[in-house]
Amino acid sequence: MSRISTEEVARVAGLAHIALTPEEIERFAGELDVITTSVAKVSEVATPDVPATSHPIPLTNVWREDEVGETVDRDEVLAQAPESQDGMFLVPQILGED
Amino acid sequence: MKDILTKSALELADLLAAGTITSVELTQACLDRIEALNPKINAFLHVDREGALATAADVDARRAAGEKLHRLAGVPIALKDNMVVRGMPTTCASKILQGWLPPYDATITVKIRQAGLPIVGKTNMDEFAMGSSTEHSAFGPTLNPWDTARIPGGSGGGSAAAVAAFMVPLALGSDTGGSIRQPGSVTGTVGAKPTYGAVSRYGLVAMASSLDQIGPVTRTVADAAALTELIGGHDPADSTSLNEPVPPLVEAARVVAEKGAIEGLRVGVVKELSGEGYAPDVLTAFNETVEKLRDAGADIVEVSCPSFDYALAAYYLIMPAEVSSNLARFDGIRYGIRVEPTQGPVTAQRVMAATREAGFGDEVKRRIILGTHVLSAGFFDAYYGSAQKVRTLIQRDFARVFENVDVLVSPTAPTTAFKFGDKIDDPMAMYLNDIATIPANLAGVPAMSVPNAVSDEGLPVGFQIIAPAHGDQRMYEVAQLVETLSDDVVSQCPAAQWDEKSAQAGEVQEEK
């Protein structure tokens, strides 16, 4: 398994939408490298004959009747948003992003 | 300190039912102690004095009118600050959610409200439940009431410290890799993680959904049983909620407490969780309790779970992967803070990046980035896929050993409470503190920590009991037996000697 470089931390921070400072990128690269090296030992026992388990209990789809129930209050929800307008969340510009 | 604050929740419930005290008196006593001690301990991030007293007064009135109430009605409770209560600030100890007022109640909140327990406030925690020391709170660490120079465990250090310092008899925590049990161990409190799915997670701000469980933090096993009975049960709002009845945990514990033994009990000592890496005083306390169980008639056998050696590694791949997904919701759009970039265009993507940079602390960023890395193309199979295979092996280890024993036991944490700053700059050293608690989360089996001794240094030690999935009742029976066979640890906490007046005068012992 490859090590985590500062370039990889910067790339992943971009994917995760976190605007890290150059100092943070440098620091995290060192720390994450230690962590990933330590956790790489899982490959020692993860042989092809072992099935993967994603969840502690088997998951099945859960259905309910399509009935109107209680919902959260829209005004109360929007009151917690940084900005809202006309009963909707106000979102910064999306079109024209780089 | 008022005498009533030293009593267990069930003792208080009896006094309330008998009319010896009122809920208003009890709640007021808790609030007074919180007000006096919280500046020292920082166990609470928010206190709802008016709301708690209103609930208490309502319960008193209903009881006076002869209404049949829940057994715990009128007993104050605190919630870890990642459980939502409508209209009460919920921050998850993060700047990104500072000031957020949830527009709905968690399922556990609904149950607590219906049962009439005054919610006195929200307790401190590691940010978004990421940490083992409560040093990662954006609002300052919680101090351990046993020694204020030491950590109270994490991430539920606030709930554990609040209970250990007699601020409140009951609290709730959440346990993703040990965040109820490890704080329990280092603060001398009882902490339990129920079987995965036994308690609804609806309204718990998710950290790693396949691992998180809500559970009780108390001073006695019977109190933990009573609180679990209250919050447990099927919830249609949580698709992972088990559709099965809550077992009679209080009654099971009561029977064991009376008998002082469990007929035919088979106990497995996990070799991999009780040897190298564990402090001598922790192992001494553990071995002495195992011998007490043997003397009480239990059949003790050593068992080996070789896959446990890989549990920590698997956990630190699966957990951050789920963290990176769950925390994507904090985008500066729908709730919490919004930070606009200081340079360049103000676009949604750049606002999200600036908000998350300013709002998240180091540990949260570290785990999001690690999780995004292990899930990204080219790394997925090697990291996340392999970790999921280890999960299978751990489940197989549990299944194999539980064919021959009723419960597994180990020390809850490898050391007693360490000092602030000792591990904060070394993430791997911090992560190692959860080495004994993590296997239960990966397999979804119930586990709990019971205080079983006080070390030569005067610090509490915890004893962990792990049961098969759906075996919560047997776990509580063994936990009760351990408590019955152990010294009274809780009352040895220095906080038992702290009174509110000297705390306000700044005379509370700072450190040993």
Interface residues (C-beta under 8 A of the other chain):
Chain A: M1 S2 I4 E8 V9 V12 A13 G14 L15 A16 H17 I18 A19 L20 T21 E24 F28 E31 L32 V34 I35 T36 S38 V39 A40 K41 V42 S43 E44 V45 A46 T47 V50 P51 A52 T53 S54 H55 P56 I57 L59 N61 V62 R64 V72 D73 E76 V77 A79 Q80 A81 P82 E83 F89 V91 P92 Q93 I94 G96 E97 D98
Chain B: W100 L101 P102 P103 Y104 Y196 G197 S210 L211 P236 S239 T240 L242 S307 Y310 L312 A313 A314 Y316 L317 S324 A328 D331 G332 I333 R334 Y335 G336 I337 R338 E340 P341 P345 V346 T347 A348 Q349 R350 V351 M352 A353 A354 R356 E357 F360 D362 K365 R366 I368 I369 L370 T372 H373 V374 S376 F379 A382 Y383 G385 S386 A387 Q388 K389 V390 R391 T392 L393 Q395 P427 M428 Y431 N441 L442 A443 G444 V445 A469
